[in-house]
Amino acid sequence: MKFPIFRLAAVLSCLALPVAASADYPDRPIRLVVPYAVGGTTDIIARVMGNQLGRVLGQSVIIENRPGAGGNIGSAYAAKQPADGYTLVMAVESSHAVNPNVYAKPPYDPVKDFAPISNLADVPNVLVVNPALPARDIATFLKLLKAEPGKYAFGSSGNGGLSHMNGELFMQTAGASMLHVPYRGLGPALNDLVAGQVQVVFDNIPSSYPLIQGQRIRPLAVAAKQRLKVLPDVPTYAEAGLPAMNNPSWFGLAAPAGTPAPVLDKLNEAVRQALADPATIEAIERQGATPSPMSRQAFGALIEQSYAHWKTVVDAIQFKKM
């Protein structure tokens, strides 16, 4: 039986649609889902990059905040959107490496449900303490903790969050003991740190830096490859003798799994162009962060390595999954 020519043409036309769409991409605004609240580090980086990507791609990039459950709600939502390049998501260490390890039934798979595009920036973590604490360096701080195990408390953004896990990793690495006090976000935790209700917080630089500048909290160490321009007198964890803590947090960009490779390649190139722009570099470095573009393959490998790292930490502390 012969296959009608017009039907064959229609089939071939349909098969060609993704390629054509990829060639014309983007021909309308793009949504960038941020799975955290307005004003946090992820949101700040997303808005900086959204403006610059829009300029490079010639289309508006609209930021859509969908916070909740430590990043689970927005990430799960983004994973279920059409894989056409018009919905992107901020894929960050907290949502794509920590969360899937601390929830018993995570609503998405950080590897299978997303197509990595690129890392955007590395954001140093910082150990900050209340100024009344009689410690100005890690060595003295550890002496205090070991002299009176469990006396001092560290606040976090919530049970199972990245700031909590960084505190657990610190205690595990240093052989020290502190009380964990979970909050509903790092804002309240930092408020209580200033008030002296807790003595320690493991935070990202952008949210802590204004309080450090105002001398309302004291930094003891940063997780960065080298000392920060904004905190030149604060040693890295590696310099302080805790190299296992010396990994900055990564903040990247991803799309739903199945997004066409030509679209992903175009987005990766747009990220590289945006991060080569002096204005973008300055805006990111102003947050204490470092631009860090990479290939799609390298970013995918980073997600998998980070996921495995936090799985080891979660298993070691016998964390009761949520």
Phi, psi and omega in degrees: 000130182281143178270119183306137183302320184292328178289319178300318180296322181294318179297314180297324179296318179296319180295331182278347184304312181301322181294315180297316180299321180294321181294324182273352186293139351266143178244014174202169181302152180248139174265136174242107182281127175250113185279025179221169186289162176298138174098345179280176183301315181299317180295317181299312181294321179299319182288322175299311183288326179301316179299315184286323177294322177300320179295316182291318186274344180078019177220152178293142172248113186263123180279131180234106180277126176227074183282167175134145177055041176064025180105351183294319187295308181293322180293317179296321178299312182298323182297334184266001181279160179304139182273065184240003179088001181260359169230117177245170181216144171287116178256108187237166185303320182296314184280331188250357178231320182274304185309312182298344179265343184255352176257136181295323180229075180299141185280005178202157174259122186294342181259309186286330187267359183224151174254112181294142178251300177189153163290152179251311185206149171260129183245117180297140169272156181220138174268116180240145182230162173292136183301339179286344179292127184282060179213126178244004176208167183297319182301313179293321178301315180294325177298319178297314182296319183282336178288327182222077183303133176083357181288321186263149184242143172244137178266151179222173179285352180150160181299123179089357179284172183298320180295325175294313182295326176295324175295319179294318179296321178299311181296319180295318182289318186270351183067038182241169182226130174223160175275133177266128177240105181279142176238173174267068181113158181284338177303305177298325179295318179292323177300317180286333174295315178298321182282348179087011178288328169235160185255344188217146170217140174256110192230174168272152182303315187305320182278333181273334190302317179300324179288326176294315179302321181278004179059030178269341172221160185241126176276139178250330180198154177235149175266098183201158181292331177210167181302147183276144177300325183280343179223065187294340182267358182262122182288157171285163175301323180297318178294329181276002177093013180233067184299334180296339180269357194271042180245114177293158177282146179253146182228109187235190185230136180218170177228165175301145178303142180096355176299133184304140181303319179299326177292315179298319179296320180295320178293320178298317179294323179295321177299315181298318179294317180298318183279357173266351182282127182305324180294320178293316179302314181297318181296322180285317180294334177297336178273003183081011183258170180234123176304136185213064178291153178205170179293162178300320182293318180294321179292322176299319179294322179298317179300314181295318180295318181293319177301315180295322179300310183288333174298319178299316180294313181299317179294321184293324181270003180053049181294132178280111186295147184273000000 
